[in-house]
């Protein structure tokens, strides 16, 4: 019984991650409001990153410029681990 429950949860996690990857990478337009791991992570990290860059002085442009590549690496890591 426990193995069936674990397998069901594992399959659910895989489906959620693949749906998120499909919505972010494949769909060329904005998707309807659904739960997405990617938007949750970006929102979670953007505000602190922006506050950090506002206090960085001359390095503000640099910090804002590396947010997108770092967030992409974070998303790929989260998708891979999931």
N, CA, C and O atoms as a Maestro MAE file, in Angstrom:
{
 s_m_m2io_version
 :::
 2.0.0
}

f_m_ct {
 s_m_title
 :::
 protein
 m_atom[328] {
  # First column is atom index #
  i_m_mmod_type
  r_m_x_coord
  r_m_y_coord
  r_m_z_coord
  i_m_residue_number
  s_m_chain_name
  s_m_pdb_residue_name
  s_m_pdb_atom_name
  i_m_atomic_number
  :::
  1 25 0.816 -1.190 0.000 1 A "UNK " " N  " 7
  2 3 0.000 0.000 0.000 1 A "UNK " " CA " 6
  3 2 0.865 1.262 0.000 1 A "UNK " " C  " 6
  4 15 0.572 2.234 -0.696 1 A "UNK " " O  " 8
  5 25 1.940 1.224 0.799 2 A "UNK " " N  " 7
  6 3 2.822 2.391 0.881 2 A "UNK " " CA " 6
  7 2 3.544 2.624 -0.435 2 A "UNK " " C  " 6
  8 15 3.767 3.769 -0.827 2 A "UNK " " O  " 8
  9 25 3.911 1.550 -1.118 3 A "UNK " " N  " 7
  10 3 4.601 1.683 -2.403 3 A "UNK " " CA " 6
  11 2 3.694 2.340 -3.438 3 A "UNK " " C  " 6
  12 15 4.167 3.138 -4.247 3 A "UNK " " O  " 8
  13 25 2.425 2.028 -3.429 4 A "UNK " " N  " 7
  14 3 1.480 2.639 -4.363 4 A "UNK " " CA " 6
  15 2 1.326 4.121 -4.069 4 A "UNK " " C  " 6
  16 15 1.263 4.940 -4.985 4 A "UNK " " O  " 8
  17 25 1.267 4.460 -2.798 5 A "UNK " " N  " 7
  18 3 1.160 5.862 -2.397 5 A "UNK " " CA " 6
  19 2 2.411 6.648 -2.810 5 A "UNK " " C  " 6
  20 15 2.304 7.757 -3.332 5 A "UNK " " O  " 8
  21 25 3.580 6.077 -2.577 6 A "UNK " " N  " 7
  22 3 4.828 6.725 -2.960 6 A "UNK " " CA " 6
  23 2 4.933 6.879 -4.476 6 A "UNK " " C  " 6
  24 15 5.376 7.917 -4.968 6 A "UNK " " O  " 8
  25 25 4.535 5.866 -5.200 7 A "UNK " " N  " 7
  26 3 4.569 5.944 -6.658 7 A "UNK " " CA " 6
  27 2 3.604 7.004 -7.174 7 A "UNK " " C  " 6
  28 15 3.924 7.737 -8.110 7 A "UNK " " O  " 8
  29 25 2.438 7.087 -6.572 8 A "UNK " " N  " 7
  30 3 1.456 8.096 -6.987 8 A "UNK " " CA " 6
  31 2 1.967 9.503 -6.736 8 A "UNK " " C  " 6
  32 15 1.810 10.379 -7.587 8 A "UNK " " O  " 8
  33 25 2.572 9.733 -5.589 9 A "UNK " " N  " 7
  34 3 3.132 11.050 -5.277 9 A "UNK " " CA " 6
  35 2 4.287 11.372 -6.215 9 A "UNK " " C  " 6
  36 15 4.419 12.509 -6.670 9 A "UNK " " O  " 8
  37 25 5.119 10.388 -6.506 10 A "UNK " " N  " 7
  38 3 6.229 10.592 -7.434 10 A "UNK " " CA " 6
  39 2 5.754 10.946 -8.828 10 A "UNK " " C  " 6
  40 15 6.306 11.841 -9.469 10 A "UNK " " O  " 8
  41 25 4.744 10.256 -9.295 11 A "UNK " " N  " 7
  42 3 4.184 10.549 -10.620 11 A "UNK " " CA " 6
  43 2 3.559 11.932 -10.635 11 A "UNK " " C  " 6
  44 15 3.691 12.654 -11.624 11 A "UNK " " O  " 8
  45 25 2.888 12.314 -9.575 12 A "UNK " " N  " 7
  46 3 2.291 13.655 -9.473 12 A "UNK " " CA " 6
  47 2 3.363 14.742 -9.534 12 A "UNK " " C  " 6
  48 15 3.182 15.747 -10.220 12 A "UNK " " O  " 8
  49 25 4.464 14.554 -8.835 13 A "UNK " " N  " 7
  50 3 5.562 15.529 -8.862 13 A "UNK " " CA " 6
  51 2 6.150 15.628 -10.266 13 A "UNK " " C  " 6
  52 15 6.427 16.728 -10.745 13 A "UNK " " O  " 8
  53 25 6.341 14.505 -10.920 14 A "UNK " " N  " 7
  54 3 6.880 14.510 -12.283 14 A "UNK " " CA " 6
  55 2 5.943 15.236 -13.234 14 A "UNK " " C  " 6
  56 15 6.399 16.011 -14.075 14 A "UNK " " O  " 8
  57 25 4.645 15.001 -13.115 15 A "UNK " " N  " 7
  58 3 3.671 15.668 -13.989 15 A "UNK " " CA " 6
  59 2 3.679 17.174 -13.745 15 A "UNK " " C  " 6
  60 15 3.630 17.947 -14.701 15 A "UNK " " O  " 8
  61 25 3.739 17.602 -12.494 16 A "UNK " " N  " 7
  62 3 3.767 19.036 -12.180 16 A "UNK " " CA " 6
  63 2 5.021 19.689 -12.752 16 A "UNK " " C  " 6
  64 15 4.941 20.765 -13.345 16 A "UNK " " O  " 8
  65 25 6.167 19.057 -12.582 17 A "UNK " " N  " 7
  66 3 7.423 19.623 -13.086 17 A "UNK " " CA " 6
  67 2 7.405 19.681 -14.609 17 A "UNK " " C  " 6
  68 15 7.789 20.700 -15.183 17 A "UNK " " O  " 8
  69 25 6.970 18.619 -15.276 18 A "UNK " " N  " 7
  70 3 6.938 18.624 -16.739 18 A "UNK " " CA " 6
  71 2 5.937 19.642 -17.274 18 A "UNK " " C  " 6
  72 15 6.179 20.256 -18.312 18 A "UNK " " O  " 8
  73 25 4.816 19.828 -16.580 19 A "UNK " " N  " 7
  74 3 3.857 20.847 -16.990 19 A "UNK " " CA " 6
  75 2 4.478 22.236 -16.862 19 A "UNK " " C  " 6
  76 15 4.286 23.082 -17.736 19 A "UNK " " O  " 8
  77 25 5.216 22.476 -15.788 20 A "UNK " " N  " 7
  78 3 5.878 23.762 -15.601 20 A "UNK " " CA " 6
  79 2 6.933 23.990 -16.680 20 A "UNK " " C  " 6
  80 15 7.018 25.085 -17.234 20 A "UNK " " O  " 8
  81 25 7.724 22.987 -16.982 21 A "UNK " " N  " 7
  82 3 8.734 23.109 -18.038 21 A "UNK " " CA " 6
  83 2 8.055 23.393 -19.376 21 A "UNK " " C  " 6
  84 15 8.523 24.237 -20.140 21 A "UNK " " O  " 8
  85 25 6.975 22.707 -19.658 22 A "UNK " " N  " 7
  86 3 6.244 22.941 -20.901 22 A "UNK " " CA " 6
  87 2 5.724 24.370 -20.972 22 A "UNK " " C  " 6
  88 15 5.851 25.024 -22.008 22 A "UNK " " O  " 8
  89 25 5.142 24.862 -19.886 23 A "UNK " " N  " 7
  90 3 4.595 26.214 -19.871 23 A "UNK " " CA " 6
  91 2 5.678 27.275 -20.028 23 A "UNK " " C  " 6
  92 15 5.447 28.295 -20.676 23 A "UNK " " O  " 8
  93 25 6.844 27.056 -19.453 24 A "UNK " " N  " 7
  94 3 7.903 28.064 -19.477 24 A "UNK " " CA " 6
  95 2 8.712 27.997 -20.769 24 A "UNK " " C  " 6
  96 15 9.023 29.036 -21.351 24 A "UNK " " O  " 8
  97 25 9.052 26.813 -21.220 25 A "UNK " " N  " 7
  98 3 9.984 26.678 -22.339 25 A "UNK " " CA " 6
  99 2 9.267 26.580 -23.683 25 A "UNK " " C  " 6
  100 15 9.706 27.209 -24.646 25 A "UNK " " O  " 8
  101 25 8.207 25.833 -23.780 26 A "UNK " " N  " 7
  102 3 7.605 25.514 -25.073 26 A "UNK " " CA " 6
  103 2 6.534 26.510 -25.496 26 A "UNK " " C  " 6
  104 15 6.518 26.933 -26.652 26 A "UNK " " O  " 8
  105 25 5.650 26.890 -24.602 27 A "UNK " " N  " 7
  106 3 4.522 27.755 -24.964 27 A "UNK " " CA " 6
  107 2 5.042 29.163 -25.251 27 A "UNK " " C  " 6
  108 15 5.678 29.766 -24.387 27 A "UNK " " O  " 8
  109 25 4.785 29.700 -26.449 28 A "UNK " " N  " 7
  110 3 5.363 30.991 -26.831 28 A "UNK " " CA " 6
  111 2 4.617 32.198 -26.278 28 A "UNK " " C  " 6
  112 15 5.061 33.329 -26.473 28 A "UNK " " O  " 8
  113 25 3.515 31.993 -25.607 29 A "UNK " " N  " 7
  114 3 2.766 33.118 -25.058 29 A "UNK " " CA " 6
  115 2 2.500 32.886 -23.581 29 A "UNK " " C  " 6
  116 15 2.774 31.816 -23.036 29 A "UNK " " O  " 8
  117 25 1.968 33.903 -22.961 30 A "UNK " " N  " 7
  118 3 1.664 33.794 -21.541 30 A "UNK " " CA " 6
  119 2 0.535 32.796 -21.330 30 A "UNK " " C  " 6
  120 15 -0.453 32.807 -22.065 30 A "UNK " " O  " 8
  121 25 0.675 31.951 -20.349 31 A "UNK " " N  " 7
  122 3 -0.340 30.939 -20.084 31 A "UNK " " CA " 6
  123 2 -1.334 31.462 -19.044 31 A "UNK " " C  " 6
  124 15 -1.039 32.414 -18.321 31 A "UNK " " O  " 8
  125 25 -2.500 30.842 -18.973 32 A "UNK " " N  " 7
  126 3 -3.475 31.278 -17.976 32 A "UNK " " CA " 6
  127 2 -2.954 31.075 -16.564 32 A "UNK " " C  " 6
  128 15 -1.992 30.341 -16.339 32 A "UNK " " O  " 8
  129 25 -3.586 31.719 -15.645 33 A "UNK " " N  " 7
  130 3 -3.157 31.649 -14.244 33 A "UNK " " CA " 6
  131 2 -3.299 30.232 -13.695 33 A "UNK " " C  " 6
  132 15 -4.390 29.805 -13.317 33 A "UNK " " O  " 8
  133 25 -2.207 29.531 -13.660 34 A "UNK " " N  " 7
  134 3 -2.147 28.219 -13.034 34 A "UNK " " CA " 6
  135 2 -0.943 28.213 -12.107 34 A "UNK " " C  " 6
  136 15 -0.083 29.091 -12.189 34 A "UNK " " O  " 8
  137 25 -0.883 27.237 -11.240 35 A "UNK " " N  " 7
  138 3 0.269 27.127 -10.350 35 A "UNK " " CA " 6
  139 2 1.490 26.768 -11.168 35 A "UNK " " C  " 6
  140 15 1.504 25.766 -11.882 35 A "UNK " " O  " 8
  141 25 2.516 27.599 -11.057 36 A "UNK " " N  " 7
  142 3 3.762 27.326 -11.761 36 A "UNK " " CA " 6
  143 2 4.922 27.485 -10.797 36 A "UNK " " C  " 6
  144 15 5.015 28.473 -10.069 36 A "UNK " " O  " 8
  145 25 5.795 26.508 -10.804 37 A "UNK " " N  " 7
  146 3 6.977 26.539 -9.951 37 A "UNK " " CA " 6
  147 2 7.864 27.715 -10.337 37 A "UNK " " C  " 6
  148 15 8.413 28.397 -9.473 37 A "UNK " " O  " 8
  149 25 8.000 27.945 -11.629 38 A "UNK " " N  " 7
  150 3 8.906 28.992 -12.110 38 A "UNK " " CA " 6
  151 2 8.480 30.374 -11.650 38 A "UNK " " C  " 6
  152 15 9.318 31.141 -11.175 38 A "UNK " " O  " 8
  153 25 7.212 30.716 -11.774 39 A "UNK " " N  " 7
  154 3 6.781 32.048 -11.353 39 A "UNK " " CA " 6
  155 2 6.900 32.214 -9.838 39 A "UNK " " C  " 6
  156 15 7.201 33.306 -9.356 39 A "UNK " " O  " 8
  157 25 6.671 31.154 -9.100 40 A "UNK " " N  " 7
  158 3 6.834 31.210 -7.652 40 A "UNK " " CA " 6
  159 2 8.283 31.491 -7.275 40 A "UNK " " C  " 6
  160 15 8.545 32.330 -6.413 40 A "UNK " " O  " 8
  161 25 9.228 30.801 -7.912 41 A "UNK " " N  " 7
  162 3 10.643 31.013 -7.611 41 A "UNK " " CA " 6
  163 2 11.122 32.403 -8.016 41 A "UNK " " C  " 6
  164 15 11.866 33.046 -7.275 41 A "UNK " " O  " 8
  165 25 10.696 32.869 -9.189 42 A "UNK " " N  " 7
  166 3 11.122 34.184 -9.652 42 A "UNK " " CA " 6
  167 2 10.606 35.262 -8.715 42 A "UNK " " C  " 6
  168 15 11.354 36.163 -8.335 42 A "UNK " " O  " 8
  169 25 9.338 35.182 -8.341 43 A "UNK " " N  " 7
  170 3 8.777 36.170 -7.407 43 A "UNK " " CA " 6
  171 2 9.457 36.116 -6.051 43 A "UNK " " C  " 6
  172 15 9.683 37.148 -5.420 43 A "UNK " " O  " 8
  173 25 9.780 34.922 -5.609 44 A "UNK " " N  " 7
  174 3 10.415 34.753 -4.309 44 A "UNK " " CA " 6
  175 2 11.798 35.392 -4.271 44 A "UNK " " C  " 6
  176 15 12.183 35.969 -3.253 44 A "UNK " " O  " 8
  177 25 12.549 35.299 -5.363 45 A "UNK " " N  " 7
  178 3 13.920 35.802 -5.381 45 A "UNK " " CA " 6
  179 2 14.070 37.204 -5.950 45 A "UNK " " C  " 6
  180 15 15.087 37.851 -5.702 45 A "UNK " " O  " 8
  181 25 13.086 37.700 -6.709 46 A "UNK " " N  " 7
  182 3 13.242 39.004 -7.353 46 A "UNK " " CA " 6
  183 2 13.263 40.153 -6.348 46 A "UNK " " C  " 6
  184 15 14.142 41.012 -6.422 46 A "UNK " " O  " 8
  185 25 12.324 40.188 -5.419 47 A "UNK " " N  " 7
  186 3 12.258 41.320 -4.492 47 A "UNK " " CA " 6
  187 2 13.518 41.467 -3.638 47 A "UNK " " C  " 6
  188 15 14.048 42.575 -3.543 47 A "UNK " " O  " 8
  189 25 14.021 40.397 -3.012 48 A "UNK " " N  " 7
  190 3 15.278 40.565 -2.270 48 A "UNK " " CA " 6
  191 2 16.450 40.950 -3.173 48 A "UNK " " C  " 6
  192 15 17.305 41.744 -2.781 48 A "UNK " " O  " 8
  193 25 16.489 40.386 -4.382 49 A "UNK " " N  " 7
  194 3 17.580 40.702 -5.318 49 A "UNK " " CA " 6
  195 2 17.526 42.171 -5.716 49 A "UNK " " C  " 6
  196 15 18.557 42.838 -5.800 49 A "UNK " " O  " 8
  197 25 16.320 42.668 -5.960 50 A "UNK " " N  " 7
  198 3 16.146 44.066 -6.335 50 A "UNK " " CA " 6
  199 2 16.543 44.981 -5.183 50 A "UNK " " C  " 6
  200 15 17.203 45.995 -5.407 50 A "UNK " " O  " 8
  201 25 16.160 44.649 -3.970 51 A "UNK " " N  " 7
  202 3 16.541 45.451 -2.811 51 A "UNK " " CA " 6
  203 2 18.057 45.465 -2.636 51 A "UNK " " C  " 6
  204 15 18.641 46.499 -2.309 51 A "UNK " " O  " 8
  205 25 18.683 44.327 -2.852 52 A "UNK " " N  " 7
  206 3 20.136 44.251 -2.768 52 A "UNK " " CA " 6
  207 2 20.782 45.144 -3.818 52 A "UNK " " C  " 6
  208 15 21.762 45.833 -3.535 52 A "UNK " " O  " 8
  209 25 20.239 45.132 -5.015 53 A "UNK " " N  " 7
  210 3 20.830 45.942 -6.081 53 A "UNK " " CA " 6
  211 2 20.610 47.433 -5.862 53 A "UNK " " C  " 6
  212 15 21.439 48.242 -6.277 53 A "UNK " " O  " 8
  213 25 19.510 47.809 -5.220 54 A "UNK " " N  " 7
  214 3 19.258 49.227 -4.947 54 A "UNK " " CA " 6
  215 2 20.292 49.816 -3.988 54 A "UNK " " C  " 6
  216 15 20.578 51.012 -4.033 54 A "UNK " " O  " 8
  217 25 20.842 48.981 -3.133 55 A "UNK " " N  " 7
  218 3 21.838 49.427 -2.162 55 A "UNK " " CA " 6
  219 2 23.266 49.161 -2.623 55 A "UNK " " C  " 6
  220 15 24.208 49.331 -1.849 55 A "UNK " " O  " 8
  221 25 23.434 48.746 -3.870 56 A "UNK " " N  " 7
  222 3 24.760 48.353 -4.351 56 A "UNK " " CA " 6
  223 2 25.538 49.500 -4.982 56 A "UNK " " C  " 6
  224 15 26.724 49.346 -5.272 56 A "UNK " " O  " 8
  225 25 24.904 50.634 -5.200 57 A "UNK " " N  " 7
  226 3 25.606 51.778 -5.778 57 A "UNK " " CA " 6
  227 2 25.983 51.540 -7.228 57 A "UNK " " C  " 6
  228 15 25.115 51.314 -8.071 57 A "UNK " " O  " 8
  229 25 27.282 51.590 -7.522 58 A "UNK " " N  " 7
  230 3 27.767 51.448 -8.892 58 A "UNK " " CA " 6
  231 2 27.556 50.044 -9.464 58 A "UNK " " C  " 6
  232 15 27.550 49.863 -10.682 58 A "UNK " " O  " 8
  233 25 27.387 49.079 -8.611 59 A "UNK " " N  " 7
  234 3 27.224 47.696 -9.074 59 A "UNK " " CA " 6
  235 2 25.764 47.326 -9.341 59 A "UNK " " C  " 6
  236 15 25.465 46.160 -9.601 59 A "UNK " " O  " 8
  237 25 24.851 48.300 -9.282 60 A "UNK " " N  " 7
  238 3 23.429 48.030 -9.452 60 A "UNK " " CA " 6
  239 2 23.121 47.406 -10.810 60 A "UNK " " C  " 6
  240 15 22.411 46.402 -10.877 60 A "UNK " " O  " 8
  241 25 23.633 47.973 -11.871 61 A "UNK " " N  " 7
  242 3 23.381 47.446 -13.210 61 A "UNK " " CA " 6
  243 2 23.929 46.028 -13.361 61 A "UNK " " C  " 6
  244 15 23.305 45.178 -13.996 61 A "UNK " " O  " 8
  245 25 25.084 45.786 -12.782 62 A "UNK " " N  " 7
  246 3 25.684 44.456 -12.849 62 A "UNK " " CA " 6
  247 2 24.795 43.434 -12.146 62 A "UNK " " C  " 6
  248 15 24.522 42.363 -12.688 62 A "UNK " " O  " 8
  249 25 24.345 43.768 -10.938 63 A "UNK " " N  " 7
  250 3 23.512 42.833 -10.179 63 A "UNK " " CA " 6
  251 2 22.177 42.579 -10.876 63 A "UNK " " C  " 6
  252 15 21.706 41.442 -10.920 63 A "UNK " " O  " 8
  253 25 21.574 43.620 -11.415 64 A "UNK " " N  " 7
  254 3 20.311 43.429 -12.130 64 A "UNK " " CA " 6
  255 2 20.520 42.628 -13.411 64 A "UNK " " C  " 6
  256 15 19.647 41.863 -13.820 64 A "UNK " " O  " 8
  257 25 21.668 42.805 -14.036 65 A "UNK " " N  " 7
  258 3 21.959 42.100 -15.282 65 A "UNK " " CA " 6
  259 2 22.203 40.616 -15.115 65 A "UNK " " C  " 6
  260 15 21.966 39.851 -16.049 65 A "UNK " " O  " 8
  261 25 22.668 40.188 -13.958 66 A "UNK " " N  " 7
  262 3 22.937 38.757 -13.787 66 A "UNK " " CA " 6
  263 2 21.770 38.007 -13.154 66 A "UNK " " C  " 6
  264 15 21.847 36.796 -12.951 66 A "UNK " " O  " 8
  265 25 20.684 38.724 -12.842 67 A "UNK " " N  " 7
  266 3 19.535 38.038 -12.234 67 A "UNK " " CA " 6
  267 2 18.925 37.005 -13.181 67 A "UNK " " C  " 6
  268 15 18.641 35.882 -12.765 67 A "UNK " " O  " 8
  269 25 18.723 37.369 -14.441 68 A "UNK " " N  " 7
  270 3 18.079 36.439 -15.384 68 A "UNK " " CA " 6
  271 2 18.896 35.162 -15.597 68 A "UNK " " C  " 6
  272 15 18.333 34.071 -15.516 68 A "UNK " " O  " 8
  273 25 20.205 35.257 -15.867 69 A "UNK " " N  " 7
  274 3 20.957 34.000 -16.018 69 A "UNK " " CA " 6
  275 2 20.980 33.152 -14.744 69 A "UNK " " C  " 6
  276 15 20.891 31.926 -14.811 69 A "UNK " " O  " 8
  277 25 21.097 33.801 -13.594 70 A "UNK " " N  " 7
  278 3 21.092 33.040 -12.347 70 A "UNK " " CA " 6
  279 2 19.731 32.406 -12.080 70 A "UNK " " C  " 6
  280 15 19.660 31.277 -11.594 70 A "UNK " " O  " 8
  281 25 18.650 33.123 -12.394 71 A "UNK " " N  " 7
  282 3 17.331 32.548 -12.179 71 A "UNK " " CA " 6
  283 2 17.079 31.382 -13.139 71 A "UNK " " C  " 6
  284 15 16.411 30.415 -12.772 71 A "UNK " " O  " 8
  285 25 17.602 31.463 -14.352 72 A "UNK " " N  " 7
  286 3 17.483 30.336 -15.279 72 A "UNK " " CA " 6
  287 2 18.229 29.121 -14.748 72 A "UNK " " C  " 6
  288 15 17.717 28.003 -14.815 72 A "UNK " " O  " 8
  289 25 19.425 29.326 -14.224 73 A "UNK " " N  " 7
  290 3 20.180 28.212 -13.646 73 A "UNK " " CA " 6
  291 2 19.450 27.637 -12.438 73 A "UNK " " C  " 6
  292 15 19.450 26.423 -12.235 73 A "UNK " " O  " 8
  293 25 18.828 28.496 -11.634 74 A "UNK " " N  " 7
  294 3 18.048 28.026 -10.489 74 A "UNK " " CA " 6
  295 2 16.864 27.187 -10.948 74 A "UNK " " C  " 6
  296 15 16.609 26.116 -10.396 74 A "UNK " " O  " 8
  297 25 16.135 27.666 -11.959 75 A "UNK " " N  " 7
  298 3 15.008 26.895 -12.474 75 A "UNK " " CA " 6
  299 2 15.435 25.540 -13.027 75 A "UNK " " C  " 6
  300 15 14.793 24.526 -12.753 75 A "UNK " " O  " 8
  301 25 16.512 25.517 -13.801 76 A "UNK " " N  " 7
  302 3 16.992 24.248 -14.333 76 A "UNK " " CA " 6
  303 2 17.387 23.291 -13.216 76 A "UNK " " C  " 6
  304 15 17.135 22.089 -13.305 76 A "UNK " " O  " 8
  305 25 18.006 23.821 -12.168 77 A "UNK " " N  " 7
  306 3 18.393 22.981 -11.026 77 A "UNK " " CA " 6
  307 2 17.164 22.438 -10.307 77 A "UNK " " C  " 6
  308 15 17.111 21.253 -9.976 77 A "UNK " " O  " 8
  309 25 16.180 23.292 -10.065 78 A "UNK " " N  " 7
  310 3 14.968 22.840 -9.386 78 A "UNK " " CA " 6
  311 2 14.225 21.795 -10.223 78 A "UNK " " C  " 6
  312 15 13.746 20.793 -9.691 78 A "UNK " " O  " 8
  313 25 14.133 22.032 -11.525 79 A "UNK " " N  " 7
  314 3 13.482 21.055 -12.402 79 A "UNK " " CA " 6
  315 2 14.234 19.724 -12.398 79 A "UNK " " C  " 6
  316 15 13.626 18.653 -12.386 79 A "UNK " " O  " 8
  317 25 15.552 19.808 -12.408 80 A "UNK " " N  " 7
  318 3 16.361 18.587 -12.435 80 A "UNK " " CA " 6
  319 2 16.227 17.807 -11.129 80 A "UNK " " C  " 6
  320 15 16.083 16.585 -11.142 80 A "UNK " " O  " 8
  321 25 16.276 18.512 -10.015 81 A "UNK " " N  " 7
  322 3 16.181 17.844 -8.714 81 A "UNK " " CA " 6
  323 2 14.800 17.245 -8.497 81 A "UNK " " C  " 6
  324 15 14.657 16.185 -7.888 81 A "UNK " " O  " 8
  325 25 13.774 17.947 -9.009 82 A "UNK " " N  " 7
  326 3 12.413 17.443 -8.831 82 A "UNK " " CA " 6
  327 2 12.236 16.176 -9.638 82 A "UNK " " C  " 6
  328 15 11.157 15.584 -9.629 82 A "UNK " " O  " 8
  :::
 }
 m_bond[327] {
  # First column is bond index #
  i_m_from
  i_m_to
  i_m_order
  :::
  1 1 2 1
  2 2 3 1
  3 3 4 2
  4 3 5 1
  5 5 6 1
  6 6 7 1
  7 7 8 2
  8 7 9 1
  9 9 10 1
  10 10 11 1
  11 11 12 2
  12 11 13 1
  13 13 14 1
  14 14 15 1
  15 15 16 2
  16 15 17 1
  17 17 18 1
  18 18 19 1
  19 19 20 2
  20 19 21 1
  21 21 22 1
  22 22 23 1
  23 23 24 2
  24 23 25 1
  25 25 26 1
  26 26 27 1
  27 27 28 2
  28 27 29 1
  29 29 30 1
  30 30 31 1
  31 31 32 2
  32 31 33 1
  33 33 34 1
  34 34 35 1
  35 35 36 2
  36 35 37 1
  37 37 38 1
  38 38 39 1
  39 39 40 2
  40 39 41 1
  41 41 42 1
  42 42 43 1
  43 43 44 2
  44 43 45 1
  45 45 46 1
  46 46 47 1
  47 47 48 2
  48 47 49 1
  49 49 50 1
  50 50 51 1
  51 51 52 2
  52 51 53 1
  53 53 54 1
  54 54 55 1
  55 55 56 2
  56 55 57 1
  57 57 58 1
  58 58 59 1
  59 59 60 2
  60 59 61 1
  61 61 62 1
  62 62 63 1
  63 63 64 2
  64 63 65 1
  65 65 66 1
  66 66 67 1
  67 67 68 2
  68 67 69 1
  69 69 70 1
  70 70 71 1
  71 71 72 2
  72 71 73 1
  73 73 74 1
  74 74 75 1
  75 75 76 2
  76 75 77 1
  77 77 78 1
  78 78 79 1
  79 79 80 2
  80 79 81 1
  81 81 82 1
  82 82 83 1
  83 83 84 2
  84 83 85 1
  85 85 86 1
  86 86 87 1
  87 87 88 2
  88 87 89 1
  89 89 90 1
  90 90 91 1
  91 91 92 2
  92 91 93 1
  93 93 94 1
  94 94 95 1
  95 95 96 2
  96 95 97 1
  97 97 98 1
  98 98 99 1
  99 99 100 2
  100 99 101 1
  101 101 102 1
  102 102 103 1
  103 103 104 2
  104 103 105 1
  105 105 106 1
  106 106 107 1
  107 107 108 2
  108 107 109 1
  109 109 110 1
  110 110 111 1
  111 111 112 2
  112 111 113 1
  113 113 114 1
  114 114 115 1
  115 115 116 2
  116 115 117 1
  117 117 118 1
  118 118 119 1
  119 119 120 2
  120 119 121 1
  121 121 122 1
  122 122 123 1
  123 123 124 2
  124 123 125 1
  125 125 126 1
  126 126 127 1
  127 127 128 2
  128 127 129 1
  129 129 130 1
  130 130 131 1
  131 131 132 2
  132 131 133 1
  133 133 134 1
  134 134 135 1
  135 135 136 2
  136 135 137 1
  137 137 138 1
  138 138 139 1
  139 139 140 2
  140 139 141 1
  141 141 142 1
  142 142 143 1
  143 143 144 2
  144 143 145 1
  145 145 146 1
  146 146 147 1
  147 147 148 2
  148 147 149 1
  149 149 150 1
  150 150 151 1
  151 151 152 2
  152 151 153 1
  153 153 154 1
  154 154 155 1
  155 155 156 2
  156 155 157 1
  157 157 158 1
  158 158 159 1
  159 159 160 2
  160 159 161 1
  161 161 162 1
  162 162 163 1
  163 163 164 2
  164 163 165 1
  165 165 166 1
  166 166 167 1
  167 167 168 2
  168 167 169 1
  169 169 170 1
  170 170 171 1
  171 171 172 2
  172 171 173 1
  173 173 174 1
  174 174 175 1
  175 175 176 2
  176 175 177 1
  177 177 178 1
  178 178 179 1
  179 179 180 2
  180 179 181 1
  181 181 182 1
  182 182 183 1
  183 183 184 2
  184 183 185 1
  185 185 186 1
  186 186 187 1
  187 187 188 2
  188 187 189 1
  189 189 190 1
  190 190 191 1
  191 191 192 2
  192 191 193 1
  193 193 194 1
  194 194 195 1
  195 195 196 2
  196 195 197 1
  197 197 198 1
  198 198 199 1
  199 199 200 2
  200 199 201 1
  201 201 202 1
  202 202 203 1
  203 203 204 2
  204 203 205 1
  205 205 206 1
  206 206 207 1
  207 207 208 2
  208 207 209 1
  209 209 210 1
  210 210 211 1
  211 211 212 2
  212 211 213 1
  213 213 214 1
  214 214 215 1
  215 215 216 2
  216 215 217 1
  217 217 218 1
  218 218 219 1
  219 219 220 2
  220 219 221 1
  221 221 222 1
  222 222 223 1
  223 223 224 2
  224 223 225 1
  225 225 226 1
  226 226 227 1
  227 227 228 2
  228 227 229 1
  229 229 230 1
  230 230 231 1
  231 231 232 2
  232 231 233 1
  233 233 234 1
  234 234 235 1
  235 235 236 2
  236 235 237 1
  237 237 238 1
  238 238 239 1
  239 239 240 2
  240 239 241 1
  241 241 242 1
  242 242 243 1
  243 243 244 2
  244 243 245 1
  245 245 246 1
  246 246 247 1
  247 247 248 2
  248 247 249 1
  249 249 250 1
  250 250 251 1
  251 251 252 2
  252 251 253 1
  253 253 254 1
  254 254 255 1
  255 255 256 2
  256 255 257 1
  257 257 258 1
  258 258 259 1
  259 259 260 2
  260 259 261 1
  261 261 262 1
  262 262 263 1
  263 263 264 2
  264 263 265 1
  265 265 266 1
  266 266 267 1
  267 267 268 2
  268 267 269 1
  269 269 270 1
  270 270 271 1
  271 271 272 2
  272 271 273 1
  273 273 274 1
  274 274 275 1
  275 275 276 2
  276 275 277 1
  277 277 278 1
  278 278 279 1
  279 279 280 2
  280 279 281 1
  281 281 282 1
  282 282 283 1
  283 283 284 2
  284 283 285 1
  285 285 286 1
  286 286 287 1
  287 287 288 2
  288 287 289 1
  289 289 290 1
  290 290 291 1
  291 291 292 2
  292 291 293 1
  293 293 294 1
  294 294 295 1
  295 295 296 2
  296 295 297 1
  297 297 298 1
  298 298 299 1
  299 299 300 2
  300 299 301 1
  301 301 302 1
  302 302 303 1
  303 303 304 2
  304 303 305 1
  305 305 306 1
  306 306 307 1
  307 307 308 2
  308 307 309 1
  309 309 310 1
  310 310 311 1
  311 311 312 2
  312 311 313 1
  313 313 314 1
  314 314 315 1
  315 315 316 2
  316 315 317 1
  317 317 318 1
  318 318 319 1
  319 319 320 2
  320 319 321 1
  321 321 322 1
  322 322 323 1
  323 323 324 2
  324 323 325 1
  325 325 326 1
  326 326 327 1
  327 327 328 2
  :::
 }
}
